[in-house]
């Protein structure tokens, strides 16, 4: 069965949101700061979610509970249901979800990482 890194499906949105409150840069230059919710599986779907709102002075603004968290939880719930009901026999769907903070340039950087396989 797939294992969600960091907790159950219900807590993933909270984990992703909290991770941006204390960012840990992925490079020595400090850019990009990348935080992910990862659901392991045979086939991994990538997703960019607007968990945080746009903020000009910092990378990410406040959490968007209605638009951002709900979309993240809906995707994780759907994947969970597809896997539980075995709609794809012998295949488990997983996900690698990133917060784009409602910024085009930041989202583009995250999308390039998906293409690179990082």
C-alpha positions in Angstrom: 0.0 0.0 0.0 1.2 3.5 -0.6 2.7 5.4 2.3 2.2 9.1 2.7 5.4 10.7 3.9 4.7 12.8 7.0 1.3 11.5 8.0 -2.2 10.6 6.8 -4.1 12.2 4.0 -5.9 14.6 6.3 -2.7 16.0 7.7 -0.8 16.4 4.4 -2.3 19.8 3.7 -1.4 20.9 7.2 2.2 19.6 6.8 2.7 21.3 3.5 1.3 24.6 4.8 3.4 24.5 8.0 6.6 23.6 6.0 6.6 27.1 4.4 6.4 28.8 7.7 10.0 27.7 8.4 11.5 27.2 4.9 14.5 25.0 4.4 16.3 26.0 1.1 17.1 23.1 -1.2 20.3 24.8 -2.4 23.1 26.7 -0.8 22.0 29.9 -2.7 18.6 29.6 -1.0 16.6 29.4 -4.2 14.3 27.7 -4.8 12.7 26.9 -1.5 10.7 23.8 -2.3 8.2 22.0 -0.2 6.3 18.9 -1.2 3.6 16.5 -0.2 4.6 13.1 -1.4 2.4 10.0 -1.8 4.4 7.0 -2.9 3.1 4.8 -5.7 3.8 2.9 -8.9 2.8 5.9 -11.0 3.5 9.4 -9.6 1.3 12.3 -10.6 2.8 15.8 -10.3 0.8 18.8 -9.2 1.3 22.5 -8.5 -1.2 23.8 -5.9 -1.8 27.3 -4.7 -1.7 26.4 -1.0 -0.4 29.9 0.0 -1.4 33.2 -1.5 0.8 35.6 -3.5 3.0 37.9 -1.5 5.3 40.5 -3.0 7.8 40.9 -0.1 8.3 37.2 0.7 8.1 33.9 -1.3 4.7 32.9 0.0 1.8 34.7 1.7 -0.8 33.3 4.1 -2.5 30.0 3.6 -5.5 29.9 1.3 -7.8 27.4 3.1 -10.7 27.6 0.5 -8.8 27.5 -2.7 -5.4 26.0 -1.8 -5.9 23.5 1.0 -9.2 22.2 -0.4 -7.6 21.5 -3.8 -4.7 19.7 -2.2 -7.0 17.6 0.0 -9.3 16.8 -2.9 -6.5 15.5 -5.0 -5.1 13.3 -2.2 -8.6 12.0 -1.3 -9.2 11.1 -4.9 -5.9 9.2 -5.2 -6.7 7.5 -1.9 -10.1 6.4 -3.2 -8.8 5.2 -6.6 -6.1 3.1 -4.8 -8.5 1.7 -2.1 -11.1 0.7 -4.7 -8.4 -0.8 -7.0 -9.8 1.0 -10.0 -6.4 0.4 -11.7 -5.6 -3.2 -11.0 -2.0 -3.8 -10.0 -1.2 -0.1 -10.1 -1.0 2.3 -7.2 -1.2 6.0 -7.9 1.1 8.4 -6.0 1.7 12.1 -6.1 4.4 14.7 -5.8 2.6 18.0 -5.0 4.3 21.3 -4.7 3.0 24.7 -3.5 3.4 27.4 -6.2 2.3 30.2 -3.9 0.1 31.6 -6.7 3.2 33.0 -8.5 3.8 32.3 -12.1 7.6 32.5 -11.8 7.8 30.3 -8.7 5.4 27.8 -10.3 7.5 27.7 -13.5 10.6 26.9 -11.4 8.7 24.0 -9.7 7.4 22.8 -13.1 11.0 22.7 -14.4 11.9 20.5 -11.5 9.1 18.1 -12.5 10.5 17.9 -16.0 14.0 17.3 -14.7 12.7 14.6 -12.4 13.9 16.4 -9.3 
